[in-house]
């Protein structure tokens, strides 16, 4: 891992995400890129001409630049390479654009615990970043300022559709010393007998030559409840999952269940595009 992007709105939750990113960066000697976006209405953007800034925008830019510099020099980032980017635009567009342009390996962003994303990414922006990002997105919940990888719940459906890029999750967990606990959620609408589910999962996982992992089947009314209840029972450090369009299991990250899961989980969540 070479570059970690941390969007910030200068809130306490965003700073917690930055501290969590710093811990990951130290393990891999990665650079942290701080991104602040002055989120402007489209009509204001249309008024801005190249080489000319409105006085109000200049004020916000100068304030943001000072805050970015202040954060870059904080003790929590001692010994790390930190750079800053300030953008004018729409949050969703700029996060994904900067991530692509800078060859980012991981996006880390803050959240308000189990009550949802209310400050850094408002409304549909969060879902859009997670759904469309080709880059892993780590959402740090509440006042958590450290990410542990001792017990990571990896929710999956173990189908061939996710196999091609599943190695992304494995590599990330290995690089951070994580031990994956793979989870298949059985629901009334898509129920598999235990022996069928176990055979399906183990046949899938043996392709990746894993040396140390756990596997569980959990029955619940729906996928979201299954993931949340299992993570609570196991006292998990982190929930990991893949997104791959609107088919099968991963469809839950593209509709109402995605928002519910991100809002209701008290645990940090990392998503990978499969």
C-alpha positions as CSV (number, residue, x, y, z in Angstrom):
1,X,0.0,0.0,0.0
2,X,1.5,3.3,-1.1
3,X,-1.2,6.0,-0.8
4,X,-4.1,6.5,1.6
5,X,-6.7,9.2,0.9
6,X,-8.5,10.8,3.9
7,X,-11.3,13.3,3.0
8,X,-11.8,15.7,5.9
9,X,-14.5,18.2,6.9
10,X,-12.4,19.1,10.0
11,X,-14.9,17.4,12.3
12,X,-13.9,15.2,15.2
13,X,-15.1,12.1,13.3
14,X,-12.9,13.0,10.3
15,X,-9.9,13.4,12.6
16,X,-10.6,10.0,14.2
17,X,-10.5,8.6,10.6
18,X,-7.2,10.3,10.1
19,X,-5.7,8.8,13.2
20,X,-6.9,5.3,12.1
21,X,-5.4,5.9,8.6
22,X,-2.1,6.9,10.3
23,X,-2.0,3.6,12.1
24,X,-2.4,1.7,8.8
25,X,0.1,4.0,7.0
26,X,2.8,3.2,9.6
27,X,2.5,-0.5,8.9
28,X,3.1,-0.1,5.2
29,X,5.0,3.2,5.1
30,X,2.2,4.7,3.0
31,X,1.7,8.3,2.2
32,X,-1.4,10.0,3.6
33,X,-3.2,12.5,1.3
34,X,-5.5,14.9,3.2
35,X,-8.4,16.1,1.0
36,X,-10.8,18.9,1.8
37,X,-13.6,19.7,-0.6
38,X,-15.4,23.1,-0.5
39,X,-18.7,21.7,-1.5
40,X,-20.4,24.4,-3.6
41,X,-23.9,24.5,-5.2
42,X,-23.8,24.0,-9.0
43,X,-25.0,27.6,-9.6
44,X,-22.0,28.9,-7.7
45,X,-19.7,26.6,-9.6
46,X,-21.1,28.0,-12.8
47,X,-20.2,31.6,-11.7
48,X,-16.5,30.8,-11.2
49,X,-14.3,31.6,-14.2
50,X,-10.8,30.2,-14.7
51,X,-8.3,32.4,-12.8
52,X,-11.0,34.3,-10.9
53,X,-12.4,33.5,-7.4
54,X,-15.3,35.1,-5.6
55,X,-14.3,36.9,-2.4
56,X,-16.4,34.5,-0.3
57,X,-14.7,31.5,-1.9
58,X,-11.3,33.0,-1.3
59,X,-12.1,33.3,2.4
60,X,-13.1,29.6,2.6
61,X,-10.1,28.5,0.7
62,X,-7.7,30.4,2.9
63,X,-9.3,29.0,6.0
64,X,-9.3,25.5,4.6
65,X,-5.6,25.7,3.6
66,X,-4.7,26.8,7.1
67,X,-6.6,24.0,8.7
68,X,-5.1,21.4,6.4
69,X,-1.6,22.7,7.2
70,X,-2.3,22.6,10.9
71,X,-3.6,19.0,10.8
72,X,-0.6,17.9,8.7
73,X,1.7,19.0,11.4
74,X,-0.2,17.3,14.2
75,X,1.7,14.8,16.5
76,X,-0.6,12.0,15.4
77,X,1.1,12.1,12.0
78,X,4.7,12.4,13.2
79,X,7.1,10.4,10.9
80,X,4.6,10.0,8.1
81,X,4.6,11.6,4.7
82,X,1.5,13.8,4.4
83,X,0.3,15.9,1.5
84,X,-2.7,18.1,1.1
85,X,-5.3,18.7,-1.6
86,X,-8.0,21.3,-1.6
87,X,-10.8,21.2,-4.2
88,X,-13.9,23.1,-5.1
89,X,-16.8,21.0,-6.3
90,X,-19.2,18.3,-5.3
91,X,-18.1,15.8,-2.6
92,X,-18.8,12.6,-4.5
93,X,-17.3,13.7,-7.8
94,X,-14.1,15.0,-6.2
95,X,-13.4,12.1,-3.9
96,X,-13.6,9.6,-6.7
97,X,-11.7,11.8,-9.2
98,X,-8.9,12.5,-6.7
99,X,-8.7,8.9,-5.8
100,X,-8.2,7.9,-9.4
101,X,-5.9,10.7,-10.3
102,X,-3.6,10.1,-7.3
103,X,-3.5,6.3,-7.7
104,X,-5.0,5.9,-4.2
105,X,-4.9,2.4,-2.6
106,X,-7.3,3.1,0.2
107,X,-9.9,5.7,1.1
108,X,-10.6,6.3,4.8
109,X,-13.5,8.4,6.0
110,X,-15.3,9.2,9.2
111,X,-18.8,8.4,10.4
112,X,-21.1,9.2,13.4
113,X,-21.1,5.8,15.0
114,X,-24.3,3.8,14.7
115,X,-26.4,6.9,13.9
116,X,-25.1,7.2,10.4
117,X,-23.0,9.5,8.2
118,X,-24.2,13.0,9.0
119,X,-21.3,15.3,8.6
120,X,-18.5,14.2,6.3
121,X,-20.6,12.6,3.6
122,X,-24.3,13.6,3.6
123,X,-27.1,11.5,2.2
124,X,-26.5,9.7,-1.1
125,X,-22.8,10.8,-1.3
126,X,-21.7,8.0,1.0
127,X,-23.6,5.3,-0.8
128,X,-22.3,6.6,-4.2
129,X,-18.6,6.6,-3.1
130,X,-18.9,3.1,-1.6
131,X,-21.0,1.7,-4.5
132,X,-18.9,3.1,-7.4
133,X,-15.4,3.3,-5.9
134,X,-12.9,0.9,-7.6
135,X,-10.7,1.5,-4.5
136,X,-11.3,0.0,-1.0
137,X,-13.3,2.3,1.3
138,X,-12.8,2.1,5.1
139,X,-15.5,3.8,7.1
140,X,-14.4,4.6,10.7
141,X,-17.4,4.7,13.1
142,X,-18.0,7.1,15.9
143,X,-15.1,7.9,18.2
144,X,-12.9,5.0,17.1
145,X,-9.4,6.2,16.3
146,X,-7.8,2.9,15.8
147,X,-8.6,-0.1,13.6
148,X,-7.8,-3.5,14.9
149,X,-7.6,-6.5,12.6
150,X,-7.6,-9.3,15.1
151,X,-11.1,-10.4,14.2
152,X,-12.4,-9.4,10.8
153,X,-15.8,-10.6,9.7
154,X,-15.8,-11.1,5.9
155,X,-19.3,-11.3,4.6
156,X,-19.6,-13.2,1.3
157,X,-21.8,-15.4,-0.8
158,X,-18.9,-17.5,-2.2
159,X,-20.0,-17.5,-5.8
160,X,-17.9,-17.5,-8.9
161,X,-19.0,-13.9,-9.6
162,X,-16.8,-12.6,-6.8
163,X,-13.8,-14.8,-7.3
164,X,-11.8,-12.7,-9.8
165,X,-11.0,-9.9,-7.4
166,X,-11.5,-11.6,-4.0
167,X,-7.7,-11.7,-3.6
168,X,-7.9,-7.9,-2.9
169,X,-9.6,-8.6,0.5
170,X,-7.1,-11.4,1.3
171,X,-4.1,-9.2,0.5
172,X,-5.4,-6.3,2.5
173,X,-6.0,-8.4,5.6
174,X,-2.6,-10.1,5.3
175,X,-0.8,-6.8,5.0
176,X,-2.5,-5.6,8.2
177,X,-2.1,-8.9,10.2
178,X,-5.8,-9.7,10.0
179,X,-7.3,-13.1,10.5
180,X,-10.5,-13.4,8.4
181,X,-13.6,-14.9,9.8
182,X,-15.7,-15.7,6.7
183,X,-19.5,-15.5,7.0
184,X,-22.3,-16.8,5.0
185,X,-25.8,-15.5,6.0
186,X,-28.7,-17.9,5.5
187,X,-32.0,-16.2,5.0
188,X,-35.5,-17.6,4.5
189,X,-35.6,-16.5,0.9
190,X,-32.2,-18.0,0.1
191,X,-31.7,-20.9,2.5
192,X,-29.0,-23.5,2.0
193,X,-28.6,-26.7,4.1
194,X,-25.5,-26.6,6.3
195,X,-23.6,-29.2,4.4
196,X,-24.3,-27.5,1.0
197,X,-23.2,-24.1,2.4
198,X,-20.0,-25.5,4.0
199,X,-19.0,-27.3,0.8
200,X,-19.7,-24.3,-1.3
201,X,-17.6,-22.0,1.0
202,X,-14.6,-24.3,1.4
203,X,-14.4,-25.1,-2.3
204,X,-14.3,-21.4,-2.9
205,X,-11.8,-20.6,-0.2
206,X,-9.3,-23.3,-1.0
207,X,-8.5,-21.5,-4.3
208,X,-6.8,-18.8,-2.3
209,X,-4.4,-21.1,-0.3
210,X,-5.4,-19.5,3.0
211,X,-3.4,-20.8,6.0
212,X,-5.4,-19.3,8.8
213,X,-9.1,-18.5,8.7
214,X,-12.5,-19.3,10.3
215,X,-15.9,-19.9,8.6
216,X,-19.4,-19.6,10.0
217,X,-22.9,-19.9,8.7
218,X,-25.5,-17.7,10.4
219,X,-29.2,-17.8,10.0
220,X,-31.3,-14.7,10.2
221,X,-34.3,-12.9,8.7
222,X,-32.2,-10.9,6.3
223,X,-28.6,-10.3,5.3
224,X,-28.2,-7.0,7.1
225,X,-29.5,-8.4,10.4
226,X,-27.3,-11.5,10.0
227,X,-24.1,-9.5,9.5
228,X,-24.8,-7.1,12.4
229,X,-26.0,-9.8,14.9
230,X,-23.1,-12.1,14.0
231,X,-20.5,-9.3,14.3
232,X,-22.0,-8.4,17.7
233,X,-21.9,-12.0,19.0
234,X,-18.3,-12.4,17.9
235,X,-17.3,-9.0,19.2
236,X,-15.7,-8.3,15.8
237,X,-13.1,-5.5,15.2
238,X,-14.2,-4.8,11.6
239,X,-16.7,-5.9,9.0
240,X,-15.4,-6.4,5.4
241,X,-17.4,-7.0,2.3
242,X,-17.3,-6.8,-1.4
243,X,-19.5,-4.8,-3.8
244,X,-20.1,-6.0,-7.3
245,X,-23.2,-4.5,-8.9
246,X,-26.8,-5.4,-8.2
247,X,-26.8,-9.2,-8.5
248,X,-26.9,-11.7,-5.6
249,X,-25.6,-11.0,-2.2
250,X,-23.7,-7.9,-3.0
251,X,-26.9,-6.2,-4.2
252,X,-27.5,-5.2,-0.6
253,X,-24.8,-2.5,-0.9
254,X,-26.7,-0.8,-3.7
255,X,-30.1,-0.3,-2.1
256,X,-31.7,0.5,1.2
257,X,-29.9,-2.3,3.0
258,X,-26.5,-0.7,2.3
259,X,-27.6,2.5,4.0
260,X,-29.1,0.6,6.9
261,X,-26.0,-1.5,7.4
262,X,-23.7,1.5,7.4
263,X,-26.0,3.5,9.6
264,X,-26.7,0.8,12.1
265,X,-23.4,-0.9,12.6
266,X,-21.4,0.4,15.6
267,X,-18.3,-1.2,14.0
268,X,-16.1,0.1,11.2
269,X,-16.7,-1.3,7.8
270,X,-14.4,-1.7,4.8
271,X,-15.7,-2.4,1.3
272,X,-14.0,-3.7,-1.8
273,X,-15.1,-3.5,-5.4
274,X,-15.2,-7.1,-6.7
